[in-house]
Amino acid sequence: MVASGDPPALPAGAELAALAMALTTDTNKDPAAQRWALVATAGEQAAERAVGVCATFQMMNRLLDGVGAPVRIELHRLAAELGFRPDELPR
């Protein structure tokens, strides 16, 4: 796991996870505090890369949603854990 667990957590894993959540889930809040926390523990370059990765994933998700790409049946359980049902999405 990134922030805890076995194998050992990544250095700055808690800060990385907090920034990823701020950028992808808590999008109504300013992620500046989480970004600065990651900068303080891992450096400016690591924070910049983390933001870039999150932005790429968000862009790809929006693109796939926009073209109506189907969700494989194997991933429906994971989708439910994330709070939505692919079979209920308008296509």
Secondary structure, 3 states (H helix, E strand, C coil): CCCCCCCCCCCCHHHHHHHHHHHHCCCCCCCHHHHHHHHHHHCHHHHHHHHHHHHHHHHHHHHHHHHCCCCCHHHHHHHHHCCCCHHHCCC
